[in-house]
């Protein structure tokens, strides 16, 4: 990984604070050069995280004026974002902007996205494809993205129109506090969970996205893996919602079916064995799920208190 000590963070003319733009990139040598040049022309310091590319992504980015942090192999976008946050903490910048390196995002929108951060209105700003005119977005993308957004919004308790947008800006507080795992496909959703838990001010601004280029990954497989990551986040961050609520519903369904079994027996003097077995399974499974959710919720609370007590300064 190249040293970032020599990274010159200039102040753009339109802002009184320094902005670092970080670009996770994997095999993007076709676009990374022009993207870096456009950002540098606007006065932004640019950090490219080369996530184990096998092409000339790193060399082109450096030639265009970016500082490059290299991963020895492809670790995935979450690991690249983790590196971006880690490096930003060591620099004298007031805002960190993330955008994709495949030319879908317009560098001209950076100022628009980062403005609420620099004015103190927000800790995280999400560039939303659906906050403005979304007519140019392919319908199949809209359906898939809205399904993922619904799951993320319900799970996190924070509502956004575009939970999967990779174009985001963060305040100093946000990227100092942010911790993301170095694996997984639900990195954008994970940020939303963190924002909700830490009480950040979150805003959305409309952005333009270009979809002329063919997709690099199978969208169905990508969507399934992202949804799996979202469910894992819900189980980890909101165990009462993930475990206890379904457990309560299952237990109530078991009770209702049990009442039906009793009435059948009273009317026919015969036990509906199949319904009775389902009743037992629903009641036992529901009780177990409720217990697991409550225990995990309690353990999470204890862990948060322990971490908070450890971080408090001694009196």
PENOR-V695256 format. One record per residue. RES is the residue in one small letter. PHI is phi in whole degrees, -180 to 180 (* if undefined). OMEGA is omega in whole degrees, 0 to 359 (NA if undefined). D_CENTER is the distance of its C-alpha to the mean C-alpha in whole Angstrom. Layout:
res->RES phi->PHI omega->OMEGA d_center->D_CENTER
res->RES phi->PHI omega->OMEGA d_center->D_CENTER
This chain:
res->x phi->* omega->178 d_center->25
res->x phi->-69 omega->176 d_center->27
res->x phi->-71 omega->180 d_center->27
res->x phi->-99 omega->184 d_center->26
res->x phi->-62 omega->183 d_center->29
res->x phi->-91 omega->181 d_center->30
res->x phi->-69 omega->181 d_center->27
res->x phi->-89 omega->180 d_center->29
res->x phi->-98 omega->183 d_center->26
res->x phi->-89 omega->177 d_center->28
res->x phi->-92 omega->178 d_center->28
res->x phi->-65 omega->183 d_center->28
res->x phi->-61 omega->184 d_center->31
res->x phi->-86 omega->183 d_center->29
res->x phi->-141 omega->180 d_center->27
res->x phi->-94 omega->183 d_center->29
res->x phi->-128 omega->182 d_center->26
res->x phi->-84 omega->183 d_center->24
res->x phi->-126 omega->173 d_center->21
res->x phi->-108 omega->177 d_center->20
res->x phi->-106 omega->180 d_center->18
res->x phi->-110 omega->184 d_center->16
res->x phi->-126 omega->171 d_center->16
res->x phi->-68 omega->185 d_center->14
res->x phi->-143 omega->175 d_center->17
res->x phi->-138 omega->181 d_center->19
res->x phi->56 omega->182 d_center->22
res->x phi->-120 omega->184 d_center->22
res->x phi->-67 omega->178 d_center->25
res->x phi->-71 omega->189 d_center->26
res->x phi->-122 omega->191 d_center->24
res->x phi->-65 omega->182 d_center->23
res->x phi->-64 omega->181 d_center->26
res->x phi->-66 omega->179 d_center->27
res->x phi->-64 omega->179 d_center->23
res->x phi->-64 omega->180 d_center->24
res->x phi->-61 omega->180 d_center->27
res->x phi->-66 omega->179 d_center->26
res->x phi->-71 omega->179 d_center->24
res->x phi->-64 omega->179 d_center->27
res->x phi->-64 omega->178 d_center->29
res->x phi->-92 omega->174 d_center->27
res->x phi->89 omega->183 d_center->27
res->x phi->-92 omega->167 d_center->24
res->x phi->-73 omega->186 d_center->24
res->x phi->-124 omega->174 d_center->22
res->x phi->-116 omega->177 d_center->20
res->x phi->-105 omega->176 d_center->19
res->x phi->-97 omega->180 d_center->18
res->x phi->-82 omega->187 d_center->20
res->x phi->-88 omega->176 d_center->18
res->x phi->66 omega->182 d_center->22
res->x phi->-68 omega->176 d_center->23
res->x phi->-100 omega->179 d_center->26
res->x phi->-108 omega->186 d_center->27
res->x phi->-94 omega->182 d_center->28
res->x phi->-53 omega->183 d_center->25
res->x phi->-64 omega->182 d_center->25
res->x phi->-65 omega->180 d_center->29
res->x phi->-66 omega->180 d_center->28
res->x phi->-62 omega->179 d_center->25
res->x phi->-65 omega->180 d_center->28
res->x phi->-63 omega->180 d_center->31
res->x phi->-82 omega->176 d_center->29
res->x phi->113 omega->179 d_center->28
res->x phi->-91 omega->166 d_center->25
res->x phi->-90 omega->186 d_center->25
res->x phi->-115 omega->171 d_center->23
res->x phi->-104 omega->187 d_center->21
res->x phi->-105 omega->166 d_center->22
res->x phi->-95 omega->183 d_center->21
res->x phi->-65 omega->177 d_center->24
res->x phi->-149 omega->182 d_center->22
res->x phi->-72 omega->182 d_center->19
res->x phi->-104 omega->180 d_center->17
res->x phi->102 omega->185 d_center->14
res->x phi->-63 omega->181 d_center->11
res->x phi->-60 omega->179 d_center->9
res->x phi->-66 omega->178 d_center->12
res->x phi->-65 omega->178 d_center->13
res->x phi->-66 omega->176 d_center->10
res->x phi->-58 omega->178 d_center->12
res->x phi->-63 omega->179 d_center->15
res->x phi->-60 omega->179 d_center->14
res->x phi->-64 omega->182 d_center->14
res->x phi->-61 omega->181 d_center->17
res->x phi->-71 omega->180 d_center->19
res->x phi->-64 omega->181 d_center->18
res->x phi->-63 omega->181 d_center->19
res->x phi->-90 omega->182 d_center->22
res->x phi->-116 omega->180 d_center->23
res->x phi->-87 omega->179 d_center->25
res->x phi->-127 omega->181 d_center->22
res->x phi->-100 omega->182 d_center->21
res->x phi->-150 omega->176 d_center->18
res->x phi->-118 omega->177 d_center->15
res->x phi->-116 omega->174 d_center->14
res->x phi->-108 omega->170 d_center->12
res->x phi->-148 omega->184 d_center->13
res->x phi->-76 omega->183 d_center->14
res->x phi->-96 omega->184 d_center->17
res->x phi->-99 omega->177 d_center->19
res->x phi->73 omega->177 d_center->20
res->x phi->-71 omega->181 d_center->18
res->x phi->-91 omega->181 d_center->17
res->x phi->-90 omega->179 d_center->20
res->x phi->-58 omega->179 d_center->21
res->x phi->-67 omega->179 d_center->23
res->x phi->-85 omega->184 d_center->20
res->x phi->-59 omega->180 d_center->19
res->x phi->-60 omega->179 d_center->22
res->x phi->-67 omega->182 d_center->21
res->x phi->-72 omega->186 d_center->17
res->x phi->-85 omega->184 d_center->18
res->x phi->-57 omega->179 d_center->21
res->x phi->-64 omega->177 d_center->20
res->x phi->-70 omega->184 d_center->18
res->x phi->-68 omega->179 d_center->22
res->x phi->-88 omega->179 d_center->24
res->x phi->81 omega->181 d_center->22
res->x phi->-83 omega->185 d_center->21
res->x phi->-151 omega->172 d_center->17
res->x phi->-99 omega->176 d_center->15
res->x phi->-140 omega->177 d_center->12
res->x phi->-120 omega->180 d_center->12
res->x phi->-108 omega->174 d_center->11
res->x phi->-78 omega->187 d_center->13
res->x phi->-98 omega->174 d_center->13
res->x phi->-77 omega->186 d_center->15
res->x phi->-114 omega->178 d_center->17
res->x phi->-79 omega->178 d_center->18
res->x phi->-117 omega->180 d_center->21
res->x phi->-83 omega->183 d_center->23
res->x phi->-107 omega->184 d_center->21
res->x phi->-66 omega->183 d_center->24
res->x phi->-84 omega->180 d_center->24
res->x phi->-80 omega->179 d_center->21
res->x phi->-54 omega->185 d_center->22
res->x phi->-60 omega->183 d_center->22
res->x phi->-66 omega->176 d_center->21
res->x phi->-69 omega->181 d_center->18
res->x phi->-60 omega->181 d_center->18
res->x phi->-61 omega->181 d_center->18
res->x phi->-65 omega->181 d_center->16
res->x phi->-66 omega->180 d_center->13
res->x phi->-69 omega->176 d_center->14
res->x phi->-65 omega->178 d_center->15
res->x phi->-67 omega->179 d_center->11
res->x phi->-65 omega->179 d_center->10
res->x phi->-61 omega->180 d_center->13
res->x phi->-63 omega->181 d_center->12
res->x phi->-68 omega->181 d_center->9
res->x phi->-64 omega->179 d_center->11
res->x phi->-65 omega->183 d_center->14
res->x phi->-69 omega->184 d_center->12
res->x phi->-85 omega->185 d_center->10
res->x phi->81 omega->179 d_center->13
res->x phi->-122 omega->185 d_center->12
res->x phi->-94 omega->173 d_center->13
res->x phi->-133 omega->179 d_center->11
res->x phi->-81 omega->183 d_center->13
res->x phi->-140 omega->185 d_center->11
res->x phi->-73 omega->185 d_center->7
res->x phi->-103 omega->180 d_center->7
res->x phi->-68 omega->177 d_center->8
res->x phi->-91 omega->180 d_center->8
res->x phi->-98 omega->187 d_center->11
res->x phi->-143 omega->174 d_center->10
res->x phi->-127 omega->184 d_center->13
res->x phi->-134 omega->175 d_center->13
res->x phi->-77 omega->177 d_center->16
res->x phi->-58 omega->178 d_center->18
res->x phi->-58 omega->185 d_center->17
res->x phi->-66 omega->183 d_center->13
res->x phi->-77 omega->170 d_center->13
res->x phi->-73 omega->183 d_center->16
res->x phi->-89 omega->186 d_center->15
res->x phi->-69 omega->171 d_center->11
res->x phi->-134 omega->177 d_center->11
res->x phi->-123 omega->178 d_center->9
res->x phi->-70 omega->182 d_center->11
res->x phi->-84 omega->179 d_center->12
res->x phi->-153 omega->177 d_center->12
res->x phi->107 omega->184 d_center->10
res->x phi->-110 omega->184 d_center->9
res->x phi->-112 omega->185 d_center->5
res->x phi->-63 omega->179 d_center->4
res->x phi->-66 omega->177 d_center->2
res->x phi->-65 omega->179 d_center->3
res->x phi->-62 omega->176 d_center->4
res->x phi->-60 omega->181 d_center->4
res->x phi->-67 omega->176 d_center->6
res->x phi->-62 omega->179 d_center->7
res->x phi->-63 omega->181 d_center->9
res->x phi->-61 omega->180 d_center->10
res->x phi->-65 omega->183 d_center->12
res->x phi->-69 omega->185 d_center->13
res->x phi->-92 omega->177 d_center->14
res->x phi->71 omega->178 d_center->16
res->x phi->-71 omega->170 d_center->14
res->x phi->-83 omega->185 d_center->16
res->x phi->-122 omega->177 d_center->13
res->x phi->-128 omega->172 d_center->15
res->x phi->-120 omega->173 d_center->14
res->x phi->-130 omega->180 d_center->17
res->x phi->-72 omega->176 d_center->18
res->x phi->-134 omega->175 d_center->18
res->x phi->-102 omega->179 d_center->20
res->x phi->-129 omega->181 d_center->18
res->x phi->-103 omega->183 d_center->21
res->x phi->-119 omega->182 d_center->21
res->x phi->-71 omega->185 d_center->25
res->x phi->-81 omega->177 d_center->24
res->x phi->-68 omega->181 d_center->23
res->x phi->-71 omega->184 d_center->20
res->x phi->-92 omega->183 d_center->20
res->x phi->-126 omega->176 d_center->18
res->x phi->-64 omega->186 d_center->19
res->x phi->-65 omega->180 d_center->17
res->x phi->-68 omega->180 d_center->18
res->x phi->-64 omega->178 d_center->18
res->x phi->-62 omega->179 d_center->14
res->x phi->-64 omega->180 d_center->14
res->x phi->-64 omega->181 d_center->15
res->x phi->-69 omega->176 d_center->13
res->x phi->-66 omega->179 d_center->10
res->x phi->-63 omega->176 d_center->11
res->x phi->-61 omega->178 d_center->13
res->x phi->-65 omega->179 d_center->10
res->x phi->-65 omega->178 d_center->9
res->x phi->-62 omega->177 d_center->12
res->x phi->-64 omega->179 d_center->12
res->x phi->-65 omega->179 d_center->10
res->x phi->-63 omega->179 d_center->12
res->x phi->-63 omega->182 d_center->15
res->x phi->-78 omega->187 d_center->14
res->x phi->-93 omega->183 d_center->13
res->x phi->-135 omega->183 d_center->15
res->x phi->-63 omega->178 d_center->18
res->x phi->-65 omega->179 d_center->21
res->x phi->-71 omega->186 d_center->19
res->x phi->-78 omega->185 d_center->18
res->x phi->-106 omega->189 d_center->22
res->x phi->-70 omega->181 d_center->24
res->x phi->-61 omega->175 d_center->24
res->x phi->-61 omega->178 d_center->24
res->x phi->-63 omega->178 d_center->27
res->x phi->-62 omega->180 d_center->29
res->x phi->-64 omega->179 d_center->29
res->x phi->-65 omega->180 d_center->30
res->x phi->-64 omega->179 d_center->33
res->x phi->-65 omega->176 d_center->34
res->x phi->-64 omega->177 d_center->34
res->x phi->-64 omega->178 d_center->36
res->x phi->-63 omega->180 d_center->39
res->x phi->-63 omega->179 d_center->39
res->x phi->-68 omega->178 d_center->40
res->x phi->-64 omega->176 d_center->42
res->x phi->-63 omega->178 d_center->44
res->x phi->-64 omega->179 d_center->45
res->x phi->-63 omega->179 d_center->46
res->x phi->-63 omega->180 d_center->48
res->x phi->-66 omega->176 d_center->50
res->x phi->-63 omega->180 d_center->50
res->x phi->-66 omega->179 d_center->52
res->x phi->-64 omega->183 d_center->54
res->x phi->-82 omega->187 d_center->55
res->x phi->-119 omega->186 d_center->56
res->x phi->59 omega->176 d_center->57
res->x phi->-129 omega->180 d_center->54
res->x phi->-85 omega->175 d_center->51
res->x phi->-78 omega->189 d_center->48
res->x phi->-60 omega->181 d_center->47
res->x phi->-61 omega->178 d_center->44
res->x phi->-63 omega->180 d_center->43
res->x phi->-65 omega->179 d_center->43
res->x phi->-64 omega->178 d_center->41
res->x phi->-63 omega->178 d_center->38
res->x phi->-59 omega->180 d_center->39
res->x phi->-62 omega->181 d_center->39
res->x phi->-64 omega->180 d_center->36
res->x phi->-65 omega->181 d_center->34
res->x phi->-67 omega->180 d_center->35
res->x phi->-67 omega->179 d_center->35
res->x phi->-63 omega->178 d_center->31
res->x phi->-64 omega->179 d_center->30
res->x phi->-64 omega->179 d_center->32
res->x phi->-63 omega->180 d_center->30
res->x phi->-64 omega->177 d_center->27
res->x phi->-62 omega->181 d_center->27
res->x phi->-63 omega->180 d_center->29
res->x phi->-62 omega->180 d_center->26
res->x phi->-62 omega->180 d_center->23
res->x phi->-66 omega->180 d_center->25
res->x phi->-64 omega->180 d_center->26
res->x phi->-65 omega->178 d_center->22
res->x phi->-64 omega->179 d_center->22
res->x phi->-65 omega->179 d_center->25
res->x phi->-64 omega->178 d_center->24
res->x phi->-64 omega->178 d_center->20
res->x phi->-63 omega->178 d_center->22
res->x phi->-63 omega->180 d_center->25
res->x phi->-65 omega->179 d_center->22
res->x phi->-64 omega->177 d_center->21
res->x phi->-65 omega->180 d_center->24
res->x phi->-64 omega->179 d_center->25
res->x phi->-66 omega->178 d_center->23
res->x phi->-64 omega->179 d_center->24
res->x phi->-66 omega->180 d_center->27
res->x phi->-70 omega->182 d_center->27
res->x phi->-85 omega->180 d_center->25
res->x phi->-69 omega->178 d_center->28
res->x phi->-69 omega->179 d_center->31
res->x phi->-68 omega->180 d_center->34
res->x phi->-78 omega->NA d_center->37
